[in-house]
Amino acid sequence: MARKRSRPYTKEDVEFVHKNYAEMTASEIAEKLGISKFQVSKIVSELRKHIDLPKKTAKRPNPIIEYLKSKGLPIKEEIETIKKTVRRGRKKK
């Protein structure tokens, strides 16, 4: 089975990623533009070399928390605080 090929990204795609990266996830941007998530991350990494991109404000919701909320089940406070305090990567100095 052949892989689906993405189109090459353009200057307009780079502009869209630059304007909307903080508010949208990479998958949403990729779906809207018709390019792959890999291309979005490539654009972002290239932009970060030259300018400061704002931090992400859009994050994928935790599916477990969403399920518990939809069923009306109580959520332990530890889950919420762990979700907010967990950081990825190396500790900043």
Secondary structure, DSSP 8 states (H G I E B T S, - for coil): ----------HHHHHHHHHHTTTS-HHHHHHHHTS-HHHHHHHHHHHHHHS-----------HHHHHHHHHT----HHHHHHHHH---SS---
